[in-house]
């Protein structure tokens, strides 16, 4: 999964920009965590292999006492549904 395919736009906004509908996709929640900027890489690794894009990106920070600050990223992976023949 390429980092350029991680967006803050909503699933609906992305899908409509591609002239498609939400029903064309399976939506899967994904999470990435890390220190020093590794959360985005972890998010991309945790996304299903067939992911077209991750949308609705949100972030939070955890700062346990005595540990470095940890970044948590959450998003929705859009996986194109396969066409039935």
QUIMO-V348125 format. One record per residue. N is the residue number from 1. RES is the residue in one letter. PHI is phi in whole degrees, 0 to 359 (NA if undefined). NEAR is the number of other C-alpha atoms within 8 Angstrom. D_FIRST is the distance of its C-alpha to the first C-alpha in Angstrom with 2 decimals. Layout:
BEGIN
n:N res:RES phi:PHI near:NEAR d_first:D_FIRST
n:N res:RES phi:PHI near:NEAR d_first:D_FIRST
END
This chain:
BEGIN
n:1 res:X phi:NA near:9 d_first:0.00
n:2 res:X phi:279 near:6 d_first:3.80
n:3 res:X phi:299 near:8 d_first:6.55
n:4 res:X phi:293 near:5 d_first:8.60
n:5 res:X phi:261 near:9 d_first:7.23
n:6 res:X phi:249 near:10 d_first:8.75
n:7 res:X phi:235 near:10 d_first:12.36
n:8 res:X phi:267 near:8 d_first:15.72
n:9 res:X phi:289 near:9 d_first:17.22
n:10 res:X phi:287 near:8 d_first:18.34
n:11 res:X phi:302 near:11 d_first:16.97
n:12 res:X phi:298 near:8 d_first:20.21
n:13 res:X phi:299 near:8 d_first:20.07
n:14 res:X phi:296 near:10 d_first:16.67
n:15 res:X phi:300 near:11 d_first:17.79
n:16 res:X phi:295 near:9 d_first:21.17
n:17 res:X phi:292 near:7 d_first:19.87
n:18 res:X phi:261 near:6 d_first:18.40
n:19 res:X phi:57 near:6 d_first:21.85
n:20 res:X phi:232 near:8 d_first:20.73
n:21 res:X phi:235 near:9 d_first:21.76
n:22 res:X phi:302 near:8 d_first:20.22
n:23 res:X phi:295 near:5 d_first:21.68
n:24 res:X phi:283 near:8 d_first:19.31
n:25 res:X phi:233 near:10 d_first:16.47
n:26 res:X phi:267 near:9 d_first:16.20
n:27 res:X phi:250 near:8 d_first:15.40
n:28 res:X phi:232 near:8 d_first:14.11
n:29 res:X phi:288 near:8 d_first:14.65
n:30 res:X phi:228 near:11 d_first:12.26
n:31 res:X phi:222 near:11 d_first:13.50
n:32 res:X phi:225 near:14 d_first:12.82
n:33 res:X phi:226 near:13 d_first:15.89
n:34 res:X phi:176 near:12 d_first:17.03
n:35 res:X phi:248 near:10 d_first:19.68
n:36 res:X phi:65 near:6 d_first:19.72
n:37 res:X phi:89 near:8 d_first:16.42
n:38 res:X phi:277 near:9 d_first:14.31
n:39 res:X phi:297 near:14 d_first:13.52
n:40 res:X phi:295 near:12 d_first:10.45
n:41 res:X phi:298 near:10 d_first:9.02
n:42 res:X phi:296 near:12 d_first:10.37
n:43 res:X phi:302 near:14 d_first:9.02
n:44 res:X phi:295 near:11 d_first:5.28
n:45 res:X phi:293 near:7 d_first:6.99
n:46 res:X phi:282 near:9 d_first:9.17
n:47 res:X phi:287 near:10 d_first:7.30
n:48 res:X phi:304 near:7 d_first:8.59
n:49 res:X phi:304 near:5 d_first:7.31
n:50 res:X phi:274 near:6 d_first:8.62
n:51 res:X phi:300 near:12 d_first:7.12
n:52 res:X phi:275 near:9 d_first:8.03
n:53 res:X phi:197 near:11 d_first:7.95
n:54 res:X phi:250 near:13 d_first:9.00
n:55 res:X phi:240 near:15 d_first:12.66
n:56 res:X phi:57 near:12 d_first:15.80
n:57 res:X phi:297 near:13 d_first:14.50
n:58 res:X phi:230 near:8 d_first:17.44
n:59 res:X phi:226 near:8 d_first:18.43
n:60 res:X phi:215 near:7 d_first:21.36
n:61 res:X phi:237 near:8 d_first:23.01
n:62 res:X phi:241 near:8 d_first:25.08
n:63 res:X phi:225 near:8 d_first:27.82
n:64 res:X phi:297 near:7 d_first:29.79
n:65 res:X phi:302 near:4 d_first:33.10
n:66 res:X phi:85 near:4 d_first:33.04
n:67 res:X phi:235 near:6 d_first:29.26
n:68 res:X phi:293 near:7 d_first:26.85
n:69 res:X phi:293 near:9 d_first:25.06
n:70 res:X phi:248 near:11 d_first:21.86
n:71 res:X phi:263 near:13 d_first:19.15
n:72 res:X phi:241 near:13 d_first:17.66
n:73 res:X phi:245 near:14 d_first:14.91
n:74 res:X phi:229 near:13 d_first:14.91
n:75 res:X phi:199 near:12 d_first:13.29
n:76 res:X phi:241 near:13 d_first:13.11
n:77 res:X phi:277 near:15 d_first:10.25
n:78 res:X phi:260 near:14 d_first:11.63
n:79 res:X phi:248 near:13 d_first:11.63
n:80 res:X phi:301 near:10 d_first:14.01
n:81 res:X phi:286 near:7 d_first:17.18
n:82 res:X phi:281 near:4 d_first:18.61
n:83 res:X phi:284 near:4 d_first:21.89
n:84 res:X phi:276 near:3 d_first:24.93
n:85 res:X phi:257 near:2 d_first:27.52
END
